Amino acid sequence: MNSLKRVIVDFKKLTPEVLKLLVDKYPDGYGDGDILTFKNAKGERIEAVEVSTEDIKYLVKISAKLEYTMENYDEEDYGDFAADDPEAILDPKELQEAADDED
């Protein structure tokens, strides 16, 4: 029996741990066959990809921000953060501004 806790994760709540799981499972990005579609409690249509730990099944909502972050993933960027810290994952716009500031 599948007794994993199911957790829906929006980009704003993405942690380094879940991002690493996504990149490991979908190293070349996810395809149409990987996308799960369902309705949330409000009746809104949600598209997500699934990754799991031993005890939690994460359904990560798909967005352009997620795709960009997965494409540009570097594990070293998150070395100073806890694995469960949602503050570690920057919005791609913030990342670009930080890169511009370094120039």
C-alpha positions as CSV (number, residue, x, y, z in Angstrom):
1,M,0.0,0.0,0.0
2,N,1.3,3.5,-0.9
3,S,1.3,5.5,2.4
4,L,3.5,8.4,1.3
5,K,2.4,11.8,2.4
6,R,1.5,13.9,-0.7
7,V,2.7,17.5,-0.7
8,I,2.0,20.1,-3.5
9,V,4.9,22.5,-3.9
10,D,4.8,25.9,-5.6
11,F,8.0,27.5,-6.8
12,K,7.9,29.9,-3.9
13,K,8.1,26.9,-1.5
14,L,10.7,24.9,-3.4
15,T,13.7,23.8,-1.3
16,P,17.2,22.8,-2.4
17,E,16.3,19.1,-1.5
18,V,13.3,19.0,-3.7
19,L,15.1,20.9,-6.5
20,K,17.9,18.3,-6.4
21,L,15.4,15.5,-6.6
22,L,13.8,17.1,-9.7
23,V,17.2,17.6,-11.4
24,D,18.3,14.0,-10.6
25,K,15.0,12.5,-11.8
26,Y,14.7,14.7,-14.9
27,P,18.3,15.5,-15.9
28,D,17.2,16.5,-19.4
29,G,14.1,18.2,-18.3
30,Y,10.6,16.7,-18.0
31,G,8.4,15.9,-21.0
32,D,4.7,15.9,-21.6
33,G,4.5,12.3,-20.3
34,D,5.9,13.3,-17.0
35,I,3.3,15.9,-16.3
36,L,0.4,15.1,-13.9
37,T,-2.8,17.2,-14.3
38,F,-5.3,17.5,-11.5
39,K,-7.7,19.9,-9.8
40,N,-6.9,21.4,-6.4
41,A,-9.4,21.9,-3.6
42,K,-10.5,25.2,-5.3
43,G,-11.2,23.4,-8.5
44,E,-8.2,25.0,-10.3
45,R,-6.3,22.9,-12.9
46,I,-2.8,22.2,-11.7
47,E,0.1,20.7,-13.8
48,A,2.9,19.2,-11.8
49,V,5.8,16.8,-11.9
50,E,6.4,14.2,-9.2
51,V,9.4,13.3,-7.1
52,S,9.6,11.3,-3.9
53,T,11.6,10.7,-0.8
54,E,11.2,7.7,1.4
55,D,8.2,9.2,3.1
56,I,6.9,12.1,1.0
57,K,5.6,12.3,-2.6
58,Y,6.1,15.9,-3.9
59,L,3.9,17.3,-6.7
60,V,5.9,20.3,-7.9
61,K,3.8,22.8,-9.8
62,I,5.2,23.5,-13.3
63,S,6.2,27.1,-14.2
64,A,8.6,28.9,-16.4
65,K,10.6,29.7,-13.2
66,L,10.9,26.0,-12.3
67,E,12.1,25.1,-15.8
68,Y,14.7,27.9,-15.8
69,T,15.9,27.0,-12.3
70,M,16.2,23.3,-13.2
71,E,18.1,24.2,-16.4
72,N,20.6,26.4,-14.5
73,Y,21.0,24.1,-11.5
74,D,24.3,24.0,-9.8
75,E,24.4,22.1,-6.5
76,E,27.2,24.3,-5.2
77,D,24.8,27.3,-5.3
78,Y,22.9,25.8,-2.4
79,G,25.9,24.7,-0.2
80,D,25.3,27.4,2.4
81,F,21.6,26.6,2.8
82,A,19.8,23.9,4.7
83,A,18.2,21.3,2.5
84,D,14.7,22.3,3.5
85,D,15.2,26.1,3.2
86,P,12.7,27.7,0.7
87,E,14.6,31.0,0.9
88,A,17.6,29.3,-0.9
89,I,15.8,29.1,-4.2
90,L,15.8,32.6,-5.9
91,D,13.3,33.7,-8.4
92,P,15.0,33.7,-11.8
93,K,14.5,37.5,-12.1
94,E,16.4,37.9,-8.7
95,L,19.1,35.6,-10.0
96,Q,19.6,37.8,-13.1
97,E,19.7,41.0,-11.0
98,A,22.4,39.4,-8.8
99,A,24.4,38.4,-11.8
100,D,24.1,41.9,-13.2
101,D,25.3,43.3,-9.9
102,E,28.4,41.2,-10.1
103,D,29.4,42.6,-13.5
